[in-house]
């Protein structure tokens, strides 16, 4: 590959981020553009800063272990009018189940049911279908129940870099129903 000028590198990285439906890691971008990973991080930082300075309609986020363009949250009301969200909101039961999995993973369905005090079969199925959770193994013990955990799609859906970005757990959050 010929030596690229800094403006070309920037333009290529912007194009890669624009066409990718999933966040791209600095490593992936570096491999594609054939430059050092640290140079990718520097260019991405410049792009992010410029978008912020210019108050553009979109921004560059670090999410789910990579970088991704996203619209500004303050424009959501207008975007919703255009898109009429196709991904329906999660039910209260699904959100409760997802919160339990996010904070307690890996966790079995029976452990989720015990915390919620009701069956979670439907919610777990919905979350699996949406790709927000996945089977991460089996627990040692009778019946070897399936263990569930969150996915990269979960991080992307909620705009998190990692699980460490979850809000602190409140004490009363997971009191076991009796």
C-alpha positions as semicolon CSV with decimal commas, in nm:
position;residue;x (nm);y (nm);z (nm)
1;X;0,000;0,000;0,000
2;X;0,136;0,347;-0,081
3;X;0,219;0,585;0,200
4;X;-0,094;0,774;0,299
5;X;-0,115;1,140;0,392
6;X;-0,271;1,215;0,734
7;X;-0,587;1,356;0,569
8;X;-0,626;1,033;0,371
9;X;-0,590;0,819;0,684
10;X;-0,850;1,031;0,860
11;X;-1,086;1,006;0,562
12;X;-1,044;0,627;0,539
13;X;-1,109;0,581;0,912
14;X;-1,420;0,799;0,890
15;X;-1,545;0,591;0,596
16;X;-1,481;0,263;0,780
17;X;-1,670;0,387;1,086
18;X;-1,951;0,519;0,870
19;X;-2,019;0,190;0,687
20;X;-1,971;-0,044;0,982
21;X;-2,288;-0,143;1,164
22;X;-2,079;-0,266;1,458
23;X;-1,817;-0,076;1,658
24;X;-1,467;-0,113;1,514
25;X;-1,171;-0,165;1,745
26;X;-0,849;0,032;1,701
27;X;-0,679;-0,298;1,624
28;X;-0,922;-0,379;1,341
29;X;-0,890;-0,032;1,192
30;X;-0,509;-0,050;1,219
31;X;-0,505;-0,384;1,034
32;X;-0,728;-0,254;0,754
33;X;-0,547;0,078;0,707
34;X;-0,206;-0,080;0,774
35;X;-0,094;0,173;1,035
36;X;0,000;0,149;1,403
37;X;-0,282;0,106;1,652
38;X;-0,161;0,411;1,850
39;X;-0,194;0,620;1,533
40;X;-0,552;0,501;1,494
41;X;-0,631;0,606;1,851
42;X;-0,480;0,950;1,784
43;X;-0,677;0,998;1,460
44;X;-1,000;0,879;1,623
45;X;-0,945;1,128;1,907
46;X;-0,900;1,407;1,652
47;X;-1,219;1,309;1,470
48;X;-1,410;1,296;1,798
49;X;-1,280;1,638;1,907
50;X;-1,365;1,797;1,572
51;X;-1,719;1,660;1,579
52;X;-1,765;1,803;1,929
53;X;-1,622;2,144;1,834
54;X;-1,846;2,170;1,532
55;X;-2,156;2,043;1,714
56;X;-2,236;1,807;1,429
57;X;-2,553;1,598;1,413
58;X;-2,356;1,291;1,509
59;X;-2,067;1,206;1,737
60;X;-1,803;0,941;1,773
61;X;-1,842;0,706;2,069
62;X;-1,619;0,445;2,223
63;X;-1,861;0,162;2,281
64;X;-1,848;-0,219;2,317
65;X;-1,470;-0,229;2,276
66;X;-1,459;-0,017;1,963
67;X;-1,557;0,308;1,796
68;X;-1,889;0,390;1,633
69;X;-2,071;0,694;1,497
70;X;-2,397;0,773;1,674
71;X;-2,652;1,049;1,653
72;X;-2,672;1,307;1,928
73;X;-2,925;1,218;2,199
74;X;-3,075;1,568;2,188
75;X;-3,193;1,496;1,832
76;X;-3,381;1,178;1,925
77;X;-3,728;1,332;1,907
78;X;-3,671;1,423;1,542
79;X;-3,509;1,094;1,451
80;X;-3,798;0,902;1,606
81;X;-4,039;1,090;1,380
82;X;-3,838;0,979;1,079
83;X;-3,765;0,623;1,182
84;X;-4,067;0,530;1,396
85;X;-3,849;0,290;1,597
86;X;-3,863;-0,059;1,461
87;X;-3,702;-0,206;1,770
88;X;-3,982;-0,195;2,021
89;X;-3,896;-0,105;2,374
90;X;-3,828;-0,384;2,619
91;X;-4,106;-0,473;2,863
92;X;-4,063;-0,402;3,232
93;X;-4,018;-0,775;3,295
94;X;-3,748;-0,800;3,025
95;X;-3,568;-0,494;3,166
96;X;-3,577;-0,642;3,517
97;X;-3,443;-0,972;3,388
98;X;-3,173;-0,797;3,185
99;X;-3,063;-0,590;3,486
100;X;-3,034;-0,904;3,698
101;X;-2,827;-1,078;3,431
102;X;-2,606;-0,772;3,376
103;X;-2,521;-0,737;3,745
104;X;-2,517;-1,103;3,851
105;X;-2,373;-1,281;3,546
106;X;-2,314;-1,559;3,493
107;X;-2,654;-1,659;3,627
108;X;-2,907;-1,939;3,571
109;X;-3,274;-1,896;3,487
110;X;-3,379;-2,041;3,824
111;X;-3,155;-1,788;4,003
112;X;-3,318;-1,509;3,800
113;X;-3,664;-1,645;3,891
114;X;-3,567;-1,656;4,258
115;X;-3,458;-1,291;4,256
116;X;-3,763;-1,173;4,059
117;X;-4,009;-1,394;4,245
118;X;-4,176;-1,496;3,916
119;X;-4,092;-1,707;3,613
120;X;-3,865;-1,538;3,360
121;X;-3,890;-1,781;3,069
122;X;-4,054;-1,531;2,833
123;X;-3,817;-1,248;2,921
124;X;-3,509;-1,467;2,881
125;X;-3,638;-1,584;2,541
126;X;-3,698;-1,224;2,430
127;X;-3,351;-1,116;2,543
128;X;-3,192;-1,413;2,364
129;X;-3,384;-1,331;2,043
130;X;-3,269;-0,969;2,058
131;X;-2,910;-1,079;2,111
132;X;-2,879;-0,888;2,439
133;X;-2,790;-1,202;2,635
134;X;-2,634;-1,535;2,546
135;X;-2,557;-1,874;2,693
136;X;-2,212;-1,850;2,849
137;X;-2,176;-2,201;2,988
138;X;-2,328;-2,449;3,227
139;X;-2,327;-2,447;3,604
140;X;-2,177;-2,743;3,785
141;X;-2,451;-2,920;3,974
142;X;-2,771;-3,117;3,922
143;X;-2,903;-3,081;3,569
144;X;-2,611;-2,855;3,472
145;X;-2,836;-2,550;3,412
146;X;-2,746;-2,295;3,146
147;X;-2,563;-1,983;3,258
148;X;-2,654;-1,652;3,094
149;X;-2,451;-1,336;3,042
150;X;-2,476;-1,015;2,843
151;X;-2,339;-0,969;2,491
152;X;-2,154;-0,703;2,293
153;X;-2,498;-0,614;2,153
154;X;-2,607;-0,534;2,511
155;X;-2,316;-0,291;2,545
156;X;-2,399;-0,137;2,208
157;X;-2,772;-0,112;2,286
158;X;-2,704;0,081;2,607
159;X;-2,401;0,274;2,478
160;X;-2,154;0,122;2,725
161;X;-1,781;0,066;2,672
162;X;-1,783;-0,226;2,913
163;X;-1,978;-0,370;3,206
164;X;-1,768;-0,149;3,434
165;X;-1,973;0,145;3,298
166;X;-2,295;0,009;3,452
167;X;-2,432;0,237;3,725
168;X;-2,347;0,122;4,078
169;X;-2,580;-0,147;4,204
170;X;-2,827;-0,029;4,469
171;X;-2,857;-0,248;4,778
172;X;-3,231;-0,307;4,745
173;X;-3,202;-0,375;4,373
174;X;-3,197;-0,754;4,397
175;X;-3,367;-0,841;4,722
176;X;-3,487;-1,197;4,687
177;X;-3,868;-1,224;4,687
178;X;-4,004;-1,446;4,960
